[in-house]
Amino acid sequence: MKEKILDFIEQGNYVEARKEIISQNVVDIAGLFEEINQQKLLILFRILPKDLSSDVFTHMSSELQQYVIESITDEEAISILEHLFIDDVIDFLEEMPSNVVKRMLRNTNENTRRIINQILNYPEDSAGSIMTIEYADLKKEMTVKEAIQYIKKIGIDKETIDTCYVINSNRILEGVISLRKLILSDNSTLVKDIMDTGVIAINTHDDQEDVANMFKKYDYYVMPIVDKENRLVGIITVDDILDVIDQEATEDLQKMAAMQPSEKEYLKTSNWALAKHRIPWLLILMISASFTGNIITRYESALQSVIILATFIPMLMDTAGNSGSQSSTLIIRGLALGELKTSDILKVLRKELCVSGIVGIILSCANFLRIYFIGKVEILVAVTVSITMFLTVILAKIVGGSLPIIAKKLKLDPAIMAGPLITTIVDAVALIIYFTTATWLLGI
């Protein structure tokens, strides 16, 4: 089907191409438009039905959205935005340069402009910045019959009507009721008699990552947003939360890999931008690693006395870094999912101490057998390496388990206390333990 549409476009047969395109899913159409020459795309986009073109527009990349908006008239642009839900409009405007935003706001009506400006003024990562105002609200004095008739009247312009929220004359949130419950109830029943008053709401300034955790905890598809006075101002739907989860997970992965977060796709990011995101942390880690070199230099005489000690340094440093990274990854994940709190640090330390003790004993015993019986080194050297291995694993896992929690306590992102940084810290500690143990046991 895709090849057929592309052939029609290459032949300039846009009428047939349009017939084929309108039968496709909007997500697939947006993906197809990414592969078409931009001038031909613009022709096709203009001849699509208005409702369909608006839906396709929301799934385009921000670069393609910008091209389309800058290439069409003000009337065409406003026609697209009028068919979008307000949260999709906000998502679009947040990705656009200021000149495009000003152009859009200049041509919208006063009420829409006020709503857009209000949402854009919320903090970037807050619940208010990703909410939509297209929700179904009911009054508790309504009968079920009146409520269903009202939903039929206003539902066409709402993002979802599966869940309706009950408010009073001051827009104070009082309850929630599902469309399913309304349909299955008697027509004469009052909404207040069947609504759920134990509604869980989100504040406009709550962090979007906390909101995502609430969706996961309560298994909701939509949640209401209220202001400080508990007045209903909007809703957040699960499709927006999926975007948040994807964004936060990507950001954490980038930080764990010692890179500055970037929202652009890899292939669409310039080489300079990619390098710029990586250089700062690499510089910090490179300078930090110089401490490891200073430790080796300090114990240079010990290495010269027992040359074979140098051969075990890479193994000890790698094991230390890997042990610390294992613990930090689990703790960071636990903090992200809300399974762990900063107050759990003592529990984490006790658990990591037990785990590291088991791991340390097994690794050090296996290491001793390998070095002494297969490597044929002196017994004191084998003991030195094995003791270092045991102590290093314990310390690495404790450091890896505690630093992310400490970072969270200090209002920092726990993800920065991951792989590269943990490895740099425990490498230095492993060397100090190694040479201290060797000096004590071997008398050098």
Protein Blocks (a to p, Z undefined) as FASTA:
>chain_A
ZZmmmmmmmnopaklmmmmmmmpcfklmmmmmmmpcfklmmmmmmmpcfklmmmmmmmpc
fklmmmmmmmmcfklmmmmmmmpcfklmmmmmmmpcfklmmmmmmmmcfklmmmmmmmmm
pcfklmklmgcfbdcdddfkbcfklmmmmmmmmmmmpfbfkbccdddfkopafbdcdfkl
mmmpcfklcfklmccfkbccddfklcfklmmmmmmmnopabdcdddfkopafbdcdfklm
mmmmmmmmmmmmmmmnopacdfbdfklpcfklmmmmmmmmmmmmmmmmmmmmmmmmmmmm
mmmmmmmlmmmmmmmmmmmmmmmmmmmmmmmmmmmnopacfklmmmmmmmmmmmmmmmmm
mmmmmmmmmmmmmnopafklmmmmmmmmmmmmmmmmmmmmmmmmmmmmnopafklmgmkl
mmmmmmmmmmmmmmmmmmmmnoZZ
